Amino acid sequence: MFMVCIGAPLLANAVSWSPVQEEREERDDRAARRILGKGSVVCLFQSGTADVKKEIRINDILTVYRENQNHQLKEVGKIKIRSYVGEDYLKGEVVEGELMPGDIAKKGEVASLVISSSDKCK
């Protein structure tokens, strides 16, 4: 009986509504003010693993996608890689489209996350 009393609240918290829509709306509100257009310098977060370094080289062009409400990726632009910054970041330049933090830049089977215009890539 004791285990049921303790375990029931934990199980109740295990299932809840998906925060994806709320997070997306919050991100969209903040990101709308930070649209990154052609010529903008962007910072990308990546895993720092060997497969990323093998696939993504300086001067490569990565296609950038944004997830829509149906969880499908839609192409929104392109980024040219300028340099690696530390182990986990890439510095790039927007060469096409309008990007926002949270967009996904891909080349082949590897992907990076657009995180900002400058913070980590100085």
N, C-alpha and C positions, 0 to 999 in steps of 0.2 A: 504494500500500500504506500509506503514511504517513497519508493522509486516512482510510482505513478504520480504522486504529488509533485515531486521534483522534476521529473521528465516531461510532464505535460506542457508546462510553459515553454520549455526549450523547443519542443516539437512545434508548438503553435507559431513560434518565431521563424521556424525553418521554411515556412511557406507564406509568401506575401506577394503583393502585386509587383509587377516589373517596374523598376524605377527608370527604365530606359527612356521613355517618353519625357518624364519630368527632367531627367538629366539633359536630354537633348534640347529641351526648351530653355533650360538655364544656360547651357553652353551656347545655344544660338543667340540668346540675348547678349551675352558677353562677347561672343565672337563677332557679332554683326558690327561691332565697333572696331574690330581688328581685321578687316578684310585685307588680305595681302595680295596686291596686284603685281603686274609685270614689273620686274626690276627690284622687287622687295627681297631683302635677305631673310631667309627662313632658317630655323633650327629644327632638325629632325632627330628624334630619339630612335635608336636602334639597339639591337641586343648585344652588339660587340663581339659576336661569335665569328668564327672563321668563315662560315658560309656567306655572311653579309660582306665581309671584306673581300672575299673571292668574287662575289657577284657585282658589287657596286664599286666603281672606280671613279676617280676624279674626272670631271667633264662628262660623266654619264648623264643622260636625261631619264628621269623617273616620271612615270605617269602617276597623277594624283587623283584619288577617288574620294567621294563622300558617301557615307551610308545614308540611304533614305529611310522613310518610316516603315517600309516593307523589308528592311535589312538587306537591301540590294545595293551594290556599289555602282555609283554613277561617276564617270570621268568628269573632272572639273578643271584640270590644268596639268602643267608640266613644270618640273624643277630640274635645273642643271646643278649637279653636285660640284661645289667649289673646294671643299676640304673635309677631312676628318677632324673632329675636335674631341680630344681625349679618347676614351675607349667606347663611349656610348652615344656620341652625337655626330651628326653630319651638318655641315653648313652648306646651304644651297641658295640659288637665286631663282625666283619665279620667272619663267620664260613664256608662260602662256596661262591664261585663265585667271580666276580670282579664288584664292585659297583662304582657309580659316584654320585656326588651331583645332586639332581633332581629325583633320583629314588624313588619309593614308596614302603614302607614296610607295609605289611598288616597282620592282624590276625583277622579272623572272619569278622565282618562288619566294623572294625575300621582300619584306615590307618594313617601312619606317613610319613613325607617327609625327606629323607636323605639330610642334608644341609651342613655338613662339617665333617672334621676329628677331630676337637678339639675346635673351637672357643667358642661355647656356653656351652660346656660340661666339663668345668674344675672343 
